[in-house]
Amino acid sequence: MILKTLKLHVGEKNLITNCYIVADEESKEAMVIDPGAEVDKVIEMLDILGVNLKYIFLTHCHADHIGAVDQLQGVRGGKVLISRADSTGLYDESISLTYYTETHNPELEADSRIDDGDLIHIGDIEFRVIATPGHTKGGLCLYCLHEDMIFTGDTIFSGTWGRTDLPTGSIDDIMDSIVNRILVLPENTIIYPGHGKSTMIKEEKPIYLELRKKDF
């Protein structure tokens, strides 16, 4: 499998979002996860890799993760995948918060609204969708058992978790998602979050075991 991480600078506030490109080496099928900005940088990497874009996977609907999705699809194609609950954020800035990041709202419909347990294939590589509400109602993670990796969007980061004070967020939901949906995966699973550095399940689990004692 090919995996590339791009650090994208979003809007006037200069937020930095992780965008991931995963591709199957044999079929050259690729998926871009969370193209939040700087579409030229994403397209350039796709060209360097010589891959064909099959899917654009959105972990959730916030502006810093969806800001370049329409431009990317317009140039390279690919089906846009997002959860049912977050799909309205693609054209509703009160949910996507594009006014806060001072970026444009993509204003498009998803090609597919995906659900917990759905399987996504890039060549011979299989990913399983895991619903992880909390940062947003429709937050998703994308897990690959064979490669021991999970893309977590803004649900969990190295040493902390995503904000829950934004529209549709919930502290109870995000703790439930992390403890009961993510940390139950094999301990050697690598976490690729929406911001910051990667980490591993075994490195994050002690944090939440301690929090559990405090009624989370």
N, C-alpha and C positions, 0 to 999 in steps of 0.2 A: 504494500500500500504506500501511496505517496501522501504525505501530510505537510502542508505549509501553513505557517502562522503569519498573518499580516497585522501590523499595528496601525489602525486607521484613525486619523485625526478628524473629529466630527465637529462641525459648526464653529461659531465664533468663540465658544467657551473652551474649545480645544480639548474636548473629551477624547480619550483614547480607548477604542474598542478593539477587541480581538476578533478578527475575521479568519476563518479557517477554510482551506481548500483541501479536500480529500479526493483522491483519485485511485482508480484501479489501474495498475501498471500495464496489464494485458489489454483490456478493452479500451483504455483511455477515457472511460466515462468518469465524470467528475461531479462533485457537489460543492457548492460554496455555502458556508454557514455564516449568517449574520453579516452581510455586506452593508455596513453602516454609513460609509462615505468613501471618498477617493476611488471612484469606480475605475479610473484609469490604472491605478495600482493593481486592482484585482484582475482586470483584463490583461494587463501586461504579464502577470504571473501565470494566468491560464495559457497565454501564448508561449511563454518560456517552457512550460511543462508539456505543451503540445497535446492538450486534452480537450475533450468535448463536454460542455456543461449540460448535465442532465437535470439537476435539481438545484434550487436555491432554497435552503432550509432556514427558517426563522425561528429561533428559540422563543422569542416573544415579540411584542409589537412596539417596543419603545424606539424612538427616533434614532438613537445611536446604534441600533441594530438593523434598521430597515431603510436607512436614508438613501442608499444607492440601488435598491432592489429593482426599481423600474428602469433605471439607466442600464444596469447590468443585463437585465432580461431583454431590453431593447437591442442591445449589441450582440449578445451571445446566446440568447434564447434561454432555455431551461424552465422547468415548471416550478412555480413558487408554492412552497409548502409551509403551512402555519396551522396552529390549532384553531378549532372552531371558535373558541371563546375569545381569542385575540385577533381574529381575522378582521373585525371591524376597525381595528387600529390602523389598517392599511389606508383608510380614507377618513378617519376621524381623529383630528389632531388633539382633541380633548383627552383621548386615550393614548395616542402615540407620543404626545408631548413635544411635537416638533416646534411649537412656539417657544418652548423653553430652550431648546438647543439651537434655535434660530436656523433651522434647516427646513427644506420643503417636505411636505407630506407626499408620499409616492402616489396616492390616489389610484389604486388598482385593486382588482379582485384577485384573491388567491386562486391558483389552478386546482389545488386540492386542500381541503380542510382535514387535518389528520387527527387521529385519536390515540389514546393510550394503547400500547400493544401493537400498533401498526408496524410493519416491516418495510424498510427502504433498502433497495439494492443498488449498489454502484459496481457494475461488473459482477464479480463473485463475492464482493464484500457485503455482508448483511449488517444493517443497523436496526435496533429496536427503539421505538419511540416510548419514552417514559413521561407521563404527565406529572409535572412538579409545580402545582400552583403555589402561590405565596408572594413572589415578586410581582407577578400579575396573575390573574385568574387562569389564564391559558398558557402558563409557562411550560415549556417542554425541554427535556433532555434527550440526547441521542447517544445510545449505548452500542458499542461493538464488542461482543464477547470475545471474538477471535483475536482482536488486536488489543484487548485489555484497556479500553479507553471509553471515556464518556465526555460529551460536550454538554456543559451545564448552563450555558447562558449566564444569567444573573441570579441563579438560585444559590449556588455555593461558590466561594472563592477560597484562595489560600488563606486560612486563618479566620474567615468570617463568612457572612451570608449577605444576600442581596437586600436592598431597601424594601420596606413593606409599608411605607407611608405615602406611596403614590397610588393613583386610581386602581382599584381592584386588588391591591396588595393586602396581605394578612400575615401577621407574625405567627399565628397558630398554624396556618396552612404551610408556611415555608419551613417551619421546624418539623412538621409532620412529613413533608416531602423529603427533607434532608435525611432525617433519622430512619424513616420507614421505606423510602424508595431509592435513595442513593447509597447510603452507608451500609446497606445490606448486600451490596455488590462485593465481589472478591476484593480483598484488601490491596492487591497489587494493581488495581485499576487506576489508570492515570486520569486525573480530572483536568480537562481543558476548559477554563471558565471564560466568561464574556469579557473580563478585564483582569489585568495582572498576570502573574506567573502561574504555570501549571503546578499541580500538587498530586497527592495520591490519597486514596480512600483511607489507608492506614495512618496517614499523617493527620487527617481531619477528624477521625472518629473520636479520639480522646476529648476534643473540645466539646462535642455534643453529649458524650457520656457524662461530662461534668455538668453541663447545662440541664440535663435531664433531672439531676438532683434538685434543681431549682424550679421544678414544675413545668418545664418546657416539654 
